[in-house]
Amino acid sequence: PATPTASVTTQPTCTVPTGVITITNPAPAAGITYSIDGTTYTNTTGVFSGLAAGSYNVTAKNSSGCESSITVVPVNAYVSKTWNGSVSTNWNTAGNWTPSGVPTADDCVVIPDLTSIANKPEITGTNTEFKAHTINLSNNSLLTVQSTNTLTVTNAVTVNTGSSLTFENNASLVQKTNAVNSGNITYKRNTQLIRRYDFTYWSAPVTAVPGITLHDLSPTTLADKYYSYNPNTGWTINYNGTLVMAPGQGYIVRSPQEYDINTSAVYQASFTGVPNNGDITFTPTAAKWNLIGNPYPS
């Protein structure tokens, strides 16, 4: 048979880490079989899928058992989109990434060790959505998502030791699958303008070990001004705010005691932990008021 004409018709991606080789000549016909290792001749379509990165020796065989010469076809390994910071701190600048180009929902994004990189990445703008398939912050790296912007990640978020992923007030992390996250993010959330006697409703968007308590949320609130809600008996005081905030559960906490009675100010809470994702179940008590809360950092 003639030396095969073959090419990679689908290269591996972040989403699908395998490739496809298609042979166009000799075309599929009676008695023609194909191989990509010079040994196994069971393929009659000329299409090989599910191929890991590497070089493949493509050959064809006819019904007489004669084999063609080899065509070497390389399947390229997927290259993650990695921050280089060569231009600025702006995530949305193509030259800040290797390979060049702003990440899309098909890209595995890596923020490397930034010790020797001056420009640290920031997601900036106003009400803008930025995307990635996965995001992995290596050791000693950081990423900040500025207020009102959204980072949409199809799969998992991984934050390694010594790294920080921070969402400023009104920024959001949205995940498209029930992927399991690893490592801590910091999610900041501002109250309305409040005075000392004002209360704010809260819910935890992250899960921490040993846990985020109501006291952690607002350390200088008066000891008897931390509340949860019991559907059968109503508001329940949690003295000294020792109660650990559970995903999906709502709470109410008074302003810090040092806040002025007349002049209002904003209080910023900071939640640090693994971002909640996937299904979170809350079973309400029937025919009663229940206090629930958004358990996600979005």
Backbone bond lengths (Angstrom), bond angles and torsions (degrees), N, CA, C in turn:
res aa  C-N    CA-C-N  psi(-1)  N-CA   C-N-CA  omega(-1)  CA-C   N-CA-C  phi
1 P - - - 1.461 - - 1.528 110.02 -
2 A 1.336 116.02 157.76 1.461 120.67 177.35 1.519 110.05 -64.84
3 T 1.339 114.37 152.75 1.460 118.86 174.44 1.527 108.34 -58.27
4 P 1.352 118.13 129.27 1.472 120.13 -172.74 1.519 113.60 -62.93
5 T 1.325 114.38 143.57 1.463 121.98 166.26 1.523 106.27 -98.27
6 A 1.323 115.57 113.95 1.472 119.86 -173.72 1.519 109.78 -143.70
7 S 1.311 115.45 152.05 1.464 120.76 179.44 1.513 109.72 -152.40
8 V 1.339 114.02 164.20 1.471 119.88 174.82 1.526 107.39 -84.56
9 T 1.283 116.62 111.84 1.462 120.39 -179.76 1.524 112.51 -88.45
10 T 1.327 117.01 -17.17 1.466 121.76 173.86 1.519 108.19 -142.77
11 Q 1.333 116.02 115.86 1.458 120.45 176.21 1.535 109.57 -86.41
12 P 1.337 117.16 154.27 1.468 119.44 177.30 1.526 112.24 -59.25
13 T 1.300 115.49 145.48 1.463 122.29 176.20 1.519 108.80 -126.85
14 C 1.319 114.91 175.91 1.466 119.48 174.49 1.518 110.40 -61.39
15 T 1.335 115.95 -39.18 1.453 120.96 -177.75 1.522 112.13 -73.31
16 V 1.335 116.39 -45.46 1.470 122.16 179.33 1.530 107.47 -122.47
17 P 1.322 118.72 104.36 1.469 121.55 -171.10 1.521 114.51 -81.02
18 T 1.328 118.24 15.41 1.460 121.61 179.35 1.525 110.04 -124.74
19 G 1.354 115.45 159.71 1.449 120.48 -177.30 1.517 113.05 -115.22
20 V 1.358 115.14 177.07 1.461 122.52 179.80 1.529 108.77 -130.18
21 I 1.337 116.99 129.64 1.459 122.89 173.14 1.521 108.29 -107.40
22 T 1.336 115.52 132.45 1.463 120.98 179.16 1.530 109.46 -122.21
23 I 1.330 116.00 130.09 1.466 122.95 178.66 1.529 107.86 -101.75
24 T 1.338 115.79 125.45 1.474 119.98 -178.37 1.523 113.20 -105.40
25 N 1.367 116.07 -18.49 1.463 119.27 178.73 1.536 108.80 -150.43
26 P 1.334 119.54 130.68 1.466 125.22 -1.29 1.530 111.48 -67.23
27 A 1.319 114.44 140.20 1.458 119.59 -178.06 1.524 110.32 -68.00
28 P 1.330 116.84 154.12 1.469 119.54 177.59 1.527 111.35 -54.38
29 A 1.320 115.17 131.30 1.473 121.07 -179.91 1.514 107.98 -157.99
30 A 1.316 115.81 170.08 1.463 120.45 -179.37 1.528 110.11 -58.50
31 G 1.321 115.78 128.27 1.459 121.22 177.09 1.513 115.45 87.59
32 I 1.347 118.50 -9.71 1.467 121.66 -179.41 1.531 109.75 -91.18
33 T 1.333 115.12 127.67 1.469 120.89 174.26 1.522 108.23 -128.47
34 Y 1.338 114.62 160.46 1.471 120.04 -174.18 1.531 110.21 -127.75
35 S 1.342 113.37 155.50 1.460 120.12 178.43 1.521 109.40 -142.21
36 I 1.325 115.57 151.24 1.470 119.76 173.43 1.530 111.21 -117.07
37 D 1.339 116.30 5.47 1.461 119.89 177.02 1.527 112.78 -131.41
38 G 1.342 116.81 3.58 1.459 120.83 178.77 1.504 114.20 75.38
39 T 1.315 118.32 5.35 1.457 122.27 -176.41 1.520 112.38 -124.55
40 T 1.328 115.13 -50.27 1.463 120.53 -174.22 1.524 110.22 -93.72
41 Y 1.341 115.86 115.82 1.467 121.36 -179.86 1.535 109.36 -118.26
42 T 1.306 116.04 73.25 1.467 120.44 178.26 1.518 112.02 -116.27
43 N 1.336 116.83 -10.21 1.461 120.52 -176.16 1.528 109.94 -84.07
44 T 1.327 116.78 128.39 1.468 121.18 179.70 1.527 112.96 -115.36
45 T 1.328 117.31 -3.63 1.471 121.15 -177.19 1.522 112.93 -95.74
46 G 1.334 116.47 -22.80 1.455 120.38 -175.57 1.511 113.47 81.07
47 V 1.314 117.43 10.67 1.468 121.76 178.68 1.522 108.92 -119.50
48 F 1.339 115.60 121.54 1.464 121.68 177.65 1.528 107.86 -115.44
49 S 1.317 117.19 120.05 1.468 121.35 -177.81 1.527 110.36 -116.26
50 G 1.334 114.80 171.74 1.466 120.47 178.48 1.511 113.49 67.62
51 L 1.339 117.95 32.15 1.459 122.22 -174.33 1.525 111.50 -92.34
52 A 1.325 115.85 128.26 1.453 120.83 174.73 1.525 109.59 -71.56
53 A 1.336 116.15 163.53 1.459 120.20 178.47 1.523 110.41 -60.39
54 G 1.336 115.96 141.16 1.454 121.07 179.68 1.513 110.64 151.37
55 S 1.344 117.15 177.28 1.462 122.37 178.59 1.524 109.60 -97.91
56 Y 1.318 115.64 138.05 1.455 121.32 -177.39 1.541 109.64 -122.80
57 N 1.338 115.68 135.36 1.458 122.76 178.05 1.525 109.00 -92.41
58 V 1.323 115.81 101.25 1.455 121.41 -174.90 1.534 109.66 -89.65
59 T 1.314 116.32 127.12 1.467 122.00 177.04 1.519 109.99 -138.55
60 A 1.331 115.19 163.35 1.457 121.71 176.39 1.525 109.15 -126.49
61 K 1.319 116.20 153.57 1.467 121.59 178.73 1.530 107.90 -133.91
62 N 1.376 115.15 141.09 1.467 118.22 177.33 1.520 110.78 -99.27
63 S 1.328 115.43 -178.69 1.470 119.79 -175.23 1.517 112.94 -67.71
64 S 1.321 117.07 -15.41 1.472 120.52 177.70 1.518 111.97 -86.82
65 G 1.354 116.38 -3.97 1.458 120.07 -179.71 1.506 113.67 88.43
66 C 1.339 117.14 7.30 1.464 120.43 178.73 1.535 109.45 -80.92
67 E 1.342 115.84 134.59 1.460 121.67 -178.82 1.523 110.92 -104.94
68 S 1.302 115.94 147.07 1.461 121.51 178.18 1.518 110.56 -80.68
69 S 1.334 114.78 173.81 1.464 119.62 168.42 1.528 109.04 -69.93
70 I 1.332 115.71 169.30 1.472 121.90 -175.01 1.529 110.91 -91.34
71 T 1.319 116.27 137.90 1.465 123.36 165.80 1.522 107.54 -112.30
72 V 1.328 115.86 119.35 1.464 119.97 -179.85 1.521 109.36 -85.81
73 V 1.333 116.19 124.24 1.472 121.67 -178.76 1.524 108.76 -123.30
74 P 1.339 117.56 116.43 1.467 120.09 179.24 1.529 112.23 -88.89
75 V 1.325 116.39 132.24 1.459 122.18 170.10 1.517 106.71 -99.88
76 N 1.321 116.30 116.96 1.461 120.62 -173.82 1.527 111.80 -78.36
77 A 1.315 115.73 141.47 1.465 120.27 174.32 1.525 109.30 -69.50
78 Y 1.328 116.07 143.95 1.465 119.30 176.63 1.530 109.45 -67.31
79 V 1.316 116.22 136.56 1.461 121.91 178.51 1.522 108.68 -106.72
80 S 1.326 116.63 120.58 1.463 121.04 179.55 1.524 110.94 -62.77
81 K 1.312 115.53 153.42 1.458 121.25 174.65 1.529 107.03 -83.80
82 T 1.353 115.67 111.86 1.466 121.19 -171.62 1.520 110.80 -115.79
83 W 1.319 115.73 134.47 1.468 122.02 179.29 1.523 110.14 -67.67
84 N 1.362 116.49 131.88 1.471 119.99 172.89 1.520 112.24 -118.97
85 G 1.335 117.80 -18.83 1.464 121.37 175.45 1.507 114.77 59.81
86 S 1.328 117.50 28.25 1.470 119.79 -174.45 1.524 113.04 -76.38
87 V 1.332 117.08 -16.64 1.461 119.84 -176.13 1.525 111.79 -107.71
88 S 1.342 116.76 -49.25 1.464 121.30 -173.30 1.514 108.80 -164.71
89 T 1.330 116.31 -167.09 1.460 121.67 175.92 1.532 111.90 -95.11
90 N 1.323 117.36 0.22 1.467 122.51 -171.31 1.529 111.48 -81.46
91 W 1.341 116.81 116.52 1.469 123.18 175.79 1.522 111.09 -53.09
92 N 1.333 117.25 -35.75 1.451 122.61 -171.39 1.533 113.43 -86.33
93 T 1.330 117.64 22.18 1.462 122.71 176.98 1.519 109.42 -110.73
94 A 1.335 116.32 120.48 1.466 121.73 -173.04 1.523 112.77 -56.92
95 G 1.345 117.18 -40.22 1.458 121.06 -175.80 1.511 114.62 -69.38
96 N 1.330 117.26 -10.94 1.468 120.19 177.73 1.523 112.47 -80.55
97 W 1.346 116.44 0.46 1.464 120.25 -174.30 1.524 110.96 -124.12
98 T 1.339 114.63 148.14 1.463 122.24 172.89 1.529 108.05 -123.34
99 P 1.366 117.93 122.81 1.463 128.14 -10.45 1.530 111.27 -60.46
100 S 1.344 115.61 158.32 1.454 120.82 -175.96 1.523 111.38 -59.68
101 G 1.320 115.12 139.90 1.464 120.52 178.57 1.512 111.23 133.42
102 V 1.319 116.81 138.85 1.459 122.04 177.83 1.524 109.15 -69.00
103 P 1.330 118.70 134.84 1.472 120.53 -178.52 1.522 112.98 -57.57
104 T 1.337 113.92 147.17 1.460 121.49 175.22 1.527 108.64 -119.48
105 A 1.321 115.25 -177.93 1.467 120.19 179.98 1.522 112.31 -66.67
106 D 1.322 118.07 -10.19 1.466 121.62 179.11 1.520 113.07 -95.38
107 D 1.330 117.86 -1.19 1.467 121.23 -173.21 1.520 112.93 -101.70
108 C 1.339 114.55 136.20 1.463 120.90 165.46 1.524 106.79 -82.43
109 V 1.314 117.19 118.40 1.464 121.93 -173.99 1.521 109.86 -101.59
110 V 1.334 115.51 132.88 1.459 121.74 178.52 1.527 108.85 -122.79
111 I 1.322 115.96 125.57 1.461 121.09 169.77 1.528 105.75 -101.74
112 P 1.340 118.50 110.66 1.464 120.99 -172.16 1.523 111.99 -80.23
113 D 1.310 116.00 179.93 1.461 122.16 171.54 1.525 107.74 -55.64
114 L 1.333 116.12 121.19 1.466 120.64 -174.25 1.516 113.11 -98.59
115 T 1.322 117.26 13.40 1.457 120.47 -177.04 1.520 111.85 -54.84
116 S 1.323 117.17 -40.62 1.466 121.15 -177.34 1.524 113.26 -105.13
117 I 1.336 117.56 11.15 1.462 121.97 178.75 1.522 108.92 -110.13
118 A 1.322 116.45 117.27 1.464 120.30 -173.84 1.518 112.43 -69.74
119 N 1.331 117.06 -41.01 1.467 121.08 -176.17 1.528 110.49 -87.69
120 K 1.321 115.77 109.68 1.459 121.31 178.64 1.533 109.00 -88.14
121 P 1.328 118.52 139.12 1.474 120.28 -172.19 1.524 113.25 -71.23
122 E 1.327 113.98 140.64 1.461 121.60 174.50 1.524 109.28 -136.96
123 I 1.318 115.42 139.55 1.457 120.98 172.01 1.519 106.78 -96.43
124 T 1.328 115.30 112.14 1.460 121.00 -174.69 1.516 110.03 -120.44
125 G 1.317 114.81 176.11 1.459 120.72 -179.27 1.513 110.36 119.89
126 T 1.312 115.99 -164.34 1.463 121.86 -179.61 1.523 109.08 -135.35
127 N 1.328 115.44 119.27 1.473 121.39 177.88 1.528 112.01 51.60
128 T 1.335 115.80 45.34 1.455 121.21 -177.38 1.525 110.08 -112.92
129 E 1.344 116.18 142.52 1.460 121.03 179.11 1.525 109.77 -103.61
130 F 1.336 116.43 132.35 1.456 123.51 176.32 1.525 107.61 -120.17
131 K 1.350 116.39 147.44 1.460 118.85 -168.72 1.525 112.59 -128.11
132 A 1.344 113.89 156.77 1.460 122.19 172.59 1.522 107.31 -159.02
133 H 1.324 116.24 155.32 1.471 118.94 174.24 1.524 109.75 -79.48
134 T 1.319 115.98 -49.64 1.466 122.20 169.78 1.511 107.03 -136.04
135 I 1.320 116.69 161.82 1.455 120.15 174.00 1.516 108.53 -137.10
136 N 1.331 114.76 132.77 1.457 121.15 -176.63 1.520 108.59 -131.53
137 L 1.323 116.62 116.71 1.456 121.94 175.28 1.523 108.19 -94.97
138 S 1.335 116.15 111.65 1.454 120.94 179.28 1.525 110.35 -67.45
139 N 1.327 116.53 175.00 1.462 120.29 177.53 1.528 110.33 -56.50
140 N 1.334 115.70 139.79 1.471 122.18 174.84 1.533 112.44 62.34
141 S 1.323 115.82 42.20 1.458 119.65 176.24 1.520 109.07 -126.23
142 L 1.326 115.56 171.52 1.463 118.75 179.03 1.519 109.21 -156.02
143 L 1.326 114.47 157.80 1.462 123.02 174.89 1.507 107.62 -150.43
144 T 1.335 116.18 134.90 1.454 121.65 178.35 1.527 109.30 -118.94
145 V 1.331 116.32 129.55 1.460 122.36 174.53 1.525 106.97 -104.47
146 Q 1.322 115.79 112.58 1.453 119.96 -175.33 1.529 111.53 -74.27
147 S 1.320 115.35 163.42 1.459 123.77 -173.65 1.524 112.51 -53.23
148 T 1.333 115.44 141.05 1.478 128.62 176.73 1.518 113.63 77.93
149 N 1.334 119.27 -7.85 1.462 120.93 -178.64 1.525 111.27 -93.38
150 T 1.333 115.62 157.72 1.461 122.01 -177.25 1.523 109.99 -123.44
151 L 1.321 116.19 132.16 1.458 122.52 170.41 1.527 106.84 -104.69
152 T 1.342 116.49 112.88 1.456 121.73 -179.62 1.519 108.98 -102.83
153 V 1.328 115.75 119.20 1.464 121.85 -176.73 1.523 107.53 -118.41
154 T 1.321 116.81 125.46 1.456 120.35 -178.31 1.515 111.38 -66.95
155 N 1.335 116.08 -40.71 1.453 119.90 -174.40 1.525 110.58 -120.49
156 A 1.322 117.34 -135.91 1.463 121.07 -168.24 1.530 113.72 -81.36
157 V 1.325 113.88 153.63 1.466 123.37 171.26 1.531 107.06 -110.63
158 T 1.343 115.59 125.57 1.467 120.70 -179.35 1.519 108.80 -124.35
159 V 1.343 115.68 124.19 1.462 121.41 178.44 1.523 107.24 -121.98
160 N 1.331 116.44 113.07 1.458 120.99 -175.43 1.520 112.30 -85.89
161 T 1.320 115.77 174.12 1.464 123.38 -175.30 1.522 111.51 -56.10
162 G 1.320 115.82 135.70 1.457 120.69 176.40 1.509 114.41 79.35
163 S 1.334 117.10 7.43 1.458 120.81 -178.02 1.519 110.70 -113.82
164 S 1.336 115.87 161.97 1.462 119.48 -179.50 1.521 110.25 -140.95
165 L 1.320 115.02 135.40 1.463 123.39 173.62 1.525 105.90 -121.28
166 T 1.331 116.17 111.73 1.457 121.33 -171.40 1.522 111.11 -115.80
167 F 1.330 115.61 131.24 1.455 122.64 174.92 1.522 107.51 -110.43
168 E 1.326 115.39 114.72 1.455 119.37 179.18 1.531 109.93 -72.44
169 N 1.341 116.09 170.40 1.455 121.02 -176.96 1.526 111.57 -51.12
170 N 1.332 115.30 132.05 1.469 123.69 178.66 1.521 113.84 69.91
171 A 1.317 118.53 9.67 1.464 120.94 167.49 1.529 107.90 -85.76
172 S 1.339 116.54 159.38 1.462 119.58 -175.61 1.521 111.70 -136.10
173 L 1.336 114.37 146.56 1.463 122.58 166.93 1.519 107.00 -111.07
174 V 1.350 116.54 120.22 1.461 121.72 177.91 1.523 108.17 -117.25
175 Q 1.336 116.71 132.29 1.463 120.93 177.94 1.523 109.49 -119.64
176 K 1.348 115.63 138.78 1.451 121.70 -171.63 1.523 113.67 -92.30
177 T 1.328 117.29 -14.05 1.459 121.27 178.30 1.520 108.94 -130.85
178 N 1.334 115.96 169.01 1.457 120.69 179.64 1.525 111.41 -85.68
179 A 1.327 115.97 47.30 1.462 121.40 -179.09 1.531 110.38 -68.21
180 V 1.334 115.22 152.51 1.460 121.45 178.11 1.518 108.60 -91.56
181 N 1.320 117.10 121.58 1.460 122.31 -179.07 1.523 111.59 -87.28
182 S 1.341 114.67 161.37 1.461 120.27 -179.52 1.522 109.04 -141.19
183 G 1.332 116.43 133.44 1.458 120.52 178.88 1.514 112.17 89.58
184 N 1.318 115.49 163.40 1.460 122.11 -171.90 1.522 113.16 -93.36
185 I 1.331 115.03 142.23 1.455 121.84 164.02 1.527 107.21 -109.48
186 T 1.326 116.19 166.99 1.461 121.51 170.62 1.521 107.38 -119.27
187 Y 1.330 114.90 122.98 1.459 120.38 -178.95 1.519 108.98 -117.22
188 K 1.341 116.86 119.61 1.454 122.14 -178.02 1.527 109.73 -100.26
189 R 1.321 114.98 142.74 1.463 119.18 -178.50 1.523 109.56 -144.16
190 N 1.338 116.89 125.54 1.458 122.34 -178.88 1.520 111.24 -95.63
191 T 1.315 115.27 143.07 1.456 120.22 172.70 1.529 110.00 -78.57
192 Q 1.324 115.13 173.96 1.458 120.66 164.44 1.528 107.46 -67.64
193 L 1.316 117.67 174.23 1.463 120.54 171.00 1.525 108.42 -63.64
194 I 1.313 117.16 123.00 1.468 121.15 -175.38 1.523 110.87 -131.70
195 R 1.338 114.51 157.11 1.463 122.69 172.86 1.526 108.45 -114.36
196 R 1.298 117.74 178.32 1.462 122.02 -170.07 1.525 113.55 -56.38
197 Y 1.306 118.41 -37.37 1.463 120.50 -173.69 1.539 113.09 -93.11
198 D 1.310 117.16 5.61 1.466 120.68 179.69 1.530 110.86 -84.27
199 F 1.338 114.53 147.40 1.467 121.26 176.96 1.531 109.87 -110.88
200 T 1.324 115.41 152.74 1.466 122.07 175.27 1.523 108.81 -128.49
201 Y 1.326 115.28 138.02 1.469 120.42 174.95 1.534 109.43 -83.30
202 W 1.340 116.01 139.75 1.468 120.68 -176.51 1.530 111.10 -136.33
203 S 1.340 114.91 155.40 1.455 122.54 169.23 1.523 107.19 -148.81
204 A 1.333 117.68 144.21 1.464 121.38 -174.66 1.523 111.42 -86.31
205 P 1.354 118.18 126.40 1.464 121.27 179.32 1.524 113.61 -90.67
206 V 1.328 116.35 -0.32 1.467 120.62 -177.56 1.525 109.06 -135.11
207 T 1.324 115.30 165.38 1.461 121.36 175.03 1.521 108.29 -120.89
208 A 1.318 116.17 125.34 1.461 121.33 -176.93 1.525 109.93 -119.69
209 V 1.316 114.87 160.49 1.467 121.28 174.32 1.523 107.11 -118.24
210 P 1.363 119.22 123.12 1.465 127.63 10.04 1.524 114.54 -82.16
211 G 1.318 119.88 -4.57 1.458 121.20 179.19 1.515 111.50 135.41
212 I 1.336 116.10 153.73 1.456 121.33 177.68 1.522 107.87 -95.97
213 T 1.310 116.32 119.98 1.464 120.84 179.33 1.522 110.09 -93.91
214 L 1.330 115.50 167.24 1.462 119.77 176.30 1.528 110.60 -63.81
215 H 1.337 116.54 -31.11 1.463 120.17 176.37 1.526 110.24 -67.51
216 D 1.337 117.17 -40.39 1.466 119.67 176.29 1.525 110.59 -58.97
217 L 1.314 116.00 -37.01 1.457 121.56 -179.01 1.529 111.51 -64.06
218 S 1.308 117.06 -43.41 1.470 121.49 -178.34 1.522 108.79 -145.11
219 P 1.328 117.88 85.01 1.470 122.04 -170.23 1.521 115.62 -62.83
220 T 1.333 118.93 -25.08 1.462 119.82 -174.76 1.529 113.06 -106.74
221 T 1.327 116.64 13.69 1.466 119.34 171.13 1.528 109.19 -67.47
222 L 1.337 117.26 145.74 1.462 121.63 179.04 1.528 109.86 -57.11
223 A 1.334 117.31 142.74 1.467 122.82 -168.66 1.517 114.12 -55.94
224 D 1.338 119.18 -32.17 1.462 120.17 -176.58 1.528 112.73 -101.65
225 K 1.339 116.43 22.67 1.464 119.69 -177.21 1.537 112.24 -116.16
226 Y 1.328 115.09 28.13 1.460 121.66 171.71 1.531 107.46 -109.15
227 Y 1.339 117.79 128.59 1.460 120.11 -174.28 1.536 111.99 -133.02
228 S 1.322 113.90 143.45 1.458 121.31 161.76 1.528 106.37 -115.50
229 Y 1.347 116.67 179.77 1.454 118.93 -177.20 1.515 110.74 -127.31
230 N 1.330 115.43 125.71 1.454 122.50 176.73 1.530 108.14 -100.71
231 P 1.339 117.86 118.78 1.467 119.50 -175.91 1.523 113.59 -57.40
232 N 1.337 117.26 -25.10 1.470 120.13 -176.35 1.519 113.30 -92.18
233 T 1.337 116.53 -28.86 1.469 118.86 -174.49 1.521 113.88 -121.39
234 G 1.341 117.30 -9.91 1.460 119.49 178.41 1.520 112.33 96.59
235 W 1.331 115.30 -153.97 1.467 120.94 -175.88 1.523 111.17 -63.32
236 T 1.344 115.44 137.16 1.461 121.85 -179.58 1.522 109.24 -123.37
237 I 1.338 115.92 121.92 1.464 120.08 178.51 1.523 109.65 -72.35
238 N 1.318 115.95 134.91 1.456 121.17 173.04 1.527 107.33 -114.21
239 Y 1.330 116.24 95.47 1.460 120.66 -174.54 1.524 111.75 -60.44
240 N 1.323 114.47 132.47 1.472 123.61 178.61 1.531 112.93 66.66
241 G 1.335 117.13 8.97 1.457 119.60 173.70 1.512 114.73 62.50
242 T 1.319 117.01 39.14 1.468 120.67 -177.09 1.523 113.32 -80.37
243 L 1.325 117.78 -11.20 1.455 122.25 -175.16 1.533 110.71 -68.93
244 V 1.339 115.92 130.31 1.465 121.14 176.94 1.525 108.69 -80.36
245 M 1.321 116.93 131.92 1.455 122.16 -177.83 1.528 109.53 -74.45
246 A 1.336 116.41 122.30 1.464 122.21 -178.98 1.521 109.84 -97.44
247 P 1.340 118.42 142.11 1.471 120.95 179.42 1.525 111.77 -57.42
248 G 1.313 116.58 132.89 1.455 121.49 178.17 1.511 114.51 89.78
249 Q 1.324 116.74 -13.77 1.460 121.55 -178.46 1.524 109.54 -92.31
250 G 1.335 116.76 141.92 1.451 121.23 176.38 1.510 111.80 -99.47
251 Y 1.332 115.85 152.99 1.471 122.78 179.47 1.528 108.17 -141.12
252 I 1.334 115.55 165.34 1.461 120.05 177.54 1.531 107.93 -136.96
253 V 1.334 115.72 132.11 1.472 121.61 -173.27 1.521 108.64 -135.84
254 R 1.349 115.09 136.32 1.456 119.06 179.06 1.524 110.38 -78.64
255 S 1.311 115.38 163.02 1.462 121.46 -178.54 1.529 111.29 -61.92
256 P 1.324 117.55 160.32 1.469 120.25 174.22 1.524 110.75 -55.64
257 Q 1.311 115.40 142.63 1.460 120.88 -174.53 1.524 112.72 -62.22
258 E 1.324 117.06 -26.31 1.473 119.16 -178.15 1.529 112.54 -79.82
259 Y 1.350 117.57 -5.20 1.453 119.10 179.42 1.525 110.47 -68.06
260 D 1.317 115.34 147.65 1.461 121.01 -176.55 1.530 110.73 -72.00
261 I 1.334 116.00 151.66 1.460 121.23 179.68 1.526 111.23 -74.35
262 N 1.325 116.96 -31.26 1.458 120.85 -173.82 1.533 113.78 -107.69
263 T 1.310 116.61 -38.51 1.463 120.92 -176.42 1.526 109.74 -93.30
264 S 1.325 116.67 125.75 1.458 120.55 -176.07 1.526 111.48 -88.69
265 A 1.344 115.28 157.26 1.463 122.28 179.30 1.521 108.72 -151.88
266 V 1.316 116.38 162.64 1.467 122.46 177.22 1.514 109.20 -89.94
267 Y 1.338 116.69 138.19 1.469 120.93 171.65 1.523 108.36 -109.94
268 Q 1.324 116.85 131.00 1.459 121.27 178.34 1.526 110.29 -106.58
269 A 1.320 115.60 119.07 1.462 121.41 173.85 1.519 108.44 -92.88
270 S 1.322 114.93 153.76 1.460 120.11 179.94 1.522 108.85 -132.95
271 F 1.321 116.55 119.22 1.460 122.18 179.64 1.526 108.80 -104.80
272 T 1.328 117.02 124.02 1.457 121.27 178.39 1.523 109.23 -121.56
273 G 1.335 115.88 123.20 1.460 120.70 -179.72 1.516 109.57 171.51
274 V 1.329 115.99 -174.86 1.459 121.83 178.12 1.531 108.07 -74.56
275 P 1.341 118.21 126.70 1.471 118.87 -177.76 1.526 112.31 -62.80
276 N 1.319 115.58 130.54 1.463 120.35 178.46 1.523 109.96 -65.16
277 N 1.331 115.93 141.17 1.458 122.10 178.74 1.518 108.25 -154.14
278 G 1.328 116.23 168.10 1.456 119.22 179.27 1.513 111.86 79.79
279 D 1.328 115.45 -167.61 1.460 121.21 -177.86 1.520 110.61 -81.59
280 I 1.312 116.44 129.35 1.462 122.64 175.74 1.526 107.41 -122.25
281 T 1.324 116.05 123.26 1.461 121.48 -172.63 1.521 111.62 -99.86
282 F 1.317 116.22 134.14 1.463 122.60 172.92 1.521 107.02 -131.89
283 T 1.310 116.96 122.56 1.465 120.68 -179.78 1.529 109.14 -102.13
284 P 1.312 118.18 107.00 1.462 120.13 -179.23 1.526 111.87 -73.60
285 T 1.312 114.89 153.98 1.456 120.64 172.96 1.525 108.29 -79.36
286 A 1.325 116.22 125.94 1.461 121.09 -173.64 1.527 111.51 -63.98
287 A 1.325 114.91 144.32 1.466 122.94 174.19 1.523 112.56 60.58
288 K 1.345 117.40 23.50 1.459 122.07 178.70 1.520 109.25 -133.10
289 W 1.325 115.73 160.93 1.460 119.83 170.15 1.524 108.94 -72.08
290 N 1.329 116.33 138.46 1.456 122.39 176.26 1.529 108.31 -130.80
291 L 1.333 116.78 143.52 1.467 121.03 178.89 1.533 108.58 -108.43
292 I 1.332 114.92 106.62 1.456 119.96 178.21 1.528 108.45 -112.75
293 G 1.333 116.38 170.46 1.458 120.03 -179.17 1.506 111.60 -150.42
294 N 1.315 116.87 152.52 1.466 121.92 177.00 1.526 109.92 -60.27
295 P 1.337 118.21 117.65 1.472 119.48 -175.79 1.518 114.17 -91.29
296 Y 1.336 117.74 7.97 1.457 120.66 -174.15 1.535 112.00 -115.56
297 P 1.319 118.21 154.92 1.472 120.65 179.24 1.527 111.73 -81.58
298 S 1.311 116.63 48.55 1.468 122.15 -178.80 1.523 109.21 -143.69
